[in-house]
Amino acid sequence: MGRGAVMPQVDVIVLGAGPAGSAAAAVAARAGLSVALVDKASFPRDKLCGGGVTERSRSYFKDAFGHDIQFDDILSTQEVEFWHAGQRLSHMQAQAPIHLAMRLSFDDQMFRHAVSLGGLDYSGHRVTDINGTSIELAGGTSLEAKVLIGADGVNSQVARHLFGAAFDHDQIGFALEVEAPKEDDSAALRIDFNAADWGYGWRFPKQDSVTIGVGGLTSHNPDMKARMRSYTDLLNLKSIPKLKGHFLPFGHFKTQPGRGATLLAGDAAGLVDPITGEGIAYAIKSGHLAAEAAIEALKANTPDRAFAIYLRKLKPIHRNLRIARTLRKLVFSGRFKDAFFQKMAQSGRLRHEYLNVLAGKQEYPALLLKSGLSLPRFVLRGLRRRS
Ligand SMILES: Cc1cc2nc3c(=O)[nH]c(=O)nc-3n(C[C@H](O)[C@H](O)[C@H](O)COP(=O)(O)OP(=O)(O)OC[C@H]3O[C@@H](n4cnc5c(N)ncnc54)[C@H](O)[C@@H]3O)c2cc1C
C-alpha cells in the first residue's frame, strides 16, 4: 500500500497477524467482509515460541482456514518425557501427535492464507495512533473500520488504548529460549517441571534444530537467566546461542477483553493455558470467534454489540482457563507440588491424563471429572505434608 494515501473504510481492521489475527482475518474475509490485516512486521517474521502445535491447535486451524496445516518443515512426535529435579519421571507415547513448528514459516502460512482469502495486506506498517475503531499508520495513512480486532500480542497497543496497560508484568509469565543445533536424533519432547518456579523448562526437537527454554511466573522467578543457565547445564548444552526473552500472559486472562466494537484476541486477551503455556490454539480459536462476533454484529448493523457477542462465545475458553488456574496451584504451589510430583512418578494414570491435556486430546473439565475421586485425597496429602 502506498504511504500517505487516505484509505477507504473497511468492515474490520485486524491489528496483528500472528495466529489470532490471521485466523480472524481469514474467517471475516471468507464471510465476505472487507478486512485490513495490519502488522508492524513484514512476513515472514519470527516469534519467540516453542512452536508446539497440538491436535487442538490443528483442529482450530482447520476450522479457521478451511484446510489442514502444511507440514513441510514441521516435525511430529508422540514421544514425551517428563522430568523433575534432573530425574526422568517417564518416557511416554502420547495418544496424539504433537507438531513442532518453526514460527517463522508457520505464521507465514497463516498470514498468506488470510491474504489469499481476501484480507488486505498491511504488513510492515507501524500503527501510530488508535482512535475508536480507526487507526493511523506511520506515514500518515489512516484506516477506518466498523470493528477493530486487537490481535497484537502480549504488549497489545489496542489493550493499552482501551485500558491504559496491556498487562501487569508482575502478574504474568516470562520465558527465555535458545534455538540450538541438533546434537542427537531424539524425537522426544522433554518437559522439566522444576526448571522454573510456577513454570517449567522444555526441550522441543525441530526438524533442523532444537528449541530449549525456561518460563514461569515473573514474580516467582526474579532471575530467569540463572534458571536458564542451570537448565542448559543440566542438558549439557555445549555452546549456548543468543538468549531471547518474551512475556507470556499465562494465568492472567482478561475477563473483559474488549469494549463496544473493539475486541481483543489471543495473547492480547491473555488466552494462554496457565499450566502448559499453550497459546497458539486459543489464539486461533479466539481470532475465529472475534471474527464471527464481528460478522454477526455487522449483519445486524450493530457494530457496538460485537463485544457482547464475542464475550458470550468466549465462555468455554474462559471456563477452561479458570479450571486450569485452580489446578495450577496443585501442580506448582509450594504446598502441593511435592505431592504432585510424587503422584506423577507413581501414577501412570495421572501422567496419561496430563499428557492428554498437553497433546490436545482432552480439556480440563474432562480431566477434573476423571480425577474427581482422587483429588480430595491428593489435596489432603499435600496439606498433611505441609503441616
Ligand atoms: C518462549 C515462549 C514459548 C512458547 N511456546 C509455545 C508453544 O510451544 N505452543 C503454544 O501453543 N504456545 C506457545 N507460546 C505462546 C504463543 O507463542 C502465543 O500464545 C501465541 O503466539 C499468541 O498468538 P497471537 O496471535 O495472539 O500473538 P503473536 O503471535 O504475538 O502475534 C502478534 C502479532 O502482532 C504484531 N504486533 C504487535 N504489536 C503491534 C502493533 N503495535 N502494530 C501492529 N502489529 C503489532 C506482531 O508483530 C505479531 O505479528 C510460547 C510463548 C513464549 C513466549
The ligand as a MOL file (V3000), in Angstrom:
LIG
                    3D

  0  0  0     0  0            999 V3000
M  V30 BEGIN CTAB
M  V30 COUNTS 53 58 0 0 0
M  V30 BEGIN ATOM
M  V30 1 C 9.0460 -18.5960 24.8670 0
M  V30 2 C 7.6330 -18.9540 24.5110 0
M  V30 3 C 7.3350 -20.2620 24.1520 0
M  V30 4 C 6.0250 -20.5990 23.7760 0
M  V30 5 N 5.7700 -21.8720 23.3620 0
M  V30 6 C 4.5260 -22.1990 22.9380 0
M  V30 7 C 4.2650 -23.4990 22.3960 0
M  V30 8 O 5.1480 -24.3500 22.2840 0
M  V30 9 N 2.9960 -23.7830 21.9770 0
M  V30 10 C 1.9870 -22.8620 22.0820 0
M  V30 11 O 0.8420 -23.1810 21.7120 0
M  V30 12 N 2.2240 -21.6120 22.5660 0
M  V30 13 C 3.4620 -21.2560 22.9780 0
M  V30 14 N 3.7100 -19.9870 23.4230 0
M  V30 15 C 2.6190 -18.9870 23.3970 0
M  V30 16 C 2.3860 -18.4820 21.9670 0
M  V30 17 O 3.6000 -18.0700 21.3990 0
M  V30 18 C 1.4010 -17.3150 21.9600 0
M  V30 19 O 0.3180 -17.6180 22.8100 0
M  V30 20 C 0.8640 -17.0420 20.5510 0
M  V30 21 O 1.9010 -16.6180 19.7040 0
M  V30 22 C -0.2200 -15.9480 20.5930 0
M  V30 23 O -0.5940 -15.5880 19.2810 0
M  V30 24 P -1.1410 -14.1190 18.9660 0
M  V30 25 O -1.5560 -14.1280 17.5330 0
M  V30 26 O -2.1130 -13.7150 19.9870 0
M  V30 27 O 0.1080 -13.1480 19.1850 0
M  V30 28 P 1.5280 -13.1150 18.4750 0
M  V30 29 O 1.8750 -14.4350 17.9310 0
M  V30 30 O 2.4420 -12.4810 19.4650 0
M  V30 31 O 1.3170 -12.1330 17.2530 0
M  V30 32 C 1.1020 -10.7580 17.4600 0
M  V30 33 C 1.4080 -10.0160 16.1710 0
M  V30 34 O 1.0910 -8.6380 16.3860 0
M  V30 35 C 2.0990 -7.8270 15.8140 0
M  V30 36 N 2.0940 -6.5540 16.5520 0
M  V30 37 C 2.4280 -6.3350 17.8300 0
M  V30 38 N 2.2520 -5.0500 18.1500 0
M  V30 39 C 1.8080 -4.4390 17.0260 0
M  V30 40 C 1.4500 -3.1150 16.7130 0
M  V30 41 N 1.5040 -2.1340 17.6270 0
M  V30 42 N 1.0600 -2.8360 15.4670 0
M  V30 43 C 0.9890 -3.8120 14.5360 0
M  V30 44 N 1.3140 -5.0900 14.7610 0
M  V30 45 C 1.6970 -5.3930 16.0060 0
M  V30 46 C 3.3820 -8.6240 15.9760 0
M  V30 47 O 4.3630 -8.2290 15.0270 0
M  V30 48 C 2.8770 -10.0580 15.7540 0
M  V30 49 O 2.9900 -10.4400 14.4190 0
M  V30 50 C 5.0040 -19.6140 23.8050 0
M  V30 51 C 5.3100 -18.2950 24.1880 0
M  V30 52 C 6.6070 -17.9750 24.5350 0
M  V30 53 C 6.9240 -16.5380 24.9040 0
M  V30 END ATOM
M  V30 BEGIN BOND
M  V30 1 1 1 2
M  V30 2 1 2 3
M  V30 3 2 2 52
M  V30 4 2 3 4
M  V30 5 1 4 5
M  V30 6 1 4 50
M  V30 7 2 5 6
M  V30 8 1 6 7
M  V30 9 1 6 13
M  V30 10 2 7 8
M  V30 11 1 7 9
M  V30 12 1 9 10
M  V30 13 2 10 11
M  V30 14 1 10 12
M  V30 15 2 12 13
M  V30 16 1 13 14
M  V30 17 1 14 15
M  V30 18 1 14 50
M  V30 19 1 15 16
M  V30 20 1 16 17
M  V30 21 1 16 18
M  V30 22 1 18 19
M  V30 23 1 18 20
M  V30 24 1 20 21
M  V30 25 1 20 22
M  V30 26 1 22 23
M  V30 27 1 23 24
M  V30 28 2 24 25
M  V30 29 1 24 26
M  V30 30 1 24 27
M  V30 31 1 27 28
M  V30 32 2 28 29
M  V30 33 1 28 30
M  V30 34 1 28 31
M  V30 35 1 31 32
M  V30 36 1 32 33
M  V30 37 1 33 34
M  V30 38 1 33 48
M  V30 39 1 34 35
M  V30 40 1 35 36
M  V30 41 1 35 46
M  V30 42 1 36 37
M  V30 43 1 36 45
M  V30 44 2 37 38
M  V30 45 1 38 39
M  V30 46 1 39 40
M  V30 47 2 39 45
M  V30 48 1 40 41
M  V30 49 2 40 42
M  V30 50 1 42 43
M  V30 51 2 43 44
M  V30 52 1 44 45
M  V30 53 1 46 47
M  V30 54 1 46 48
M  V30 55 1 48 49
M  V30 56 2 50 51
M  V30 57 1 51 52
M  V30 58 1 52 53
M  V30 END BOND
M  V30 END CTAB
M  END
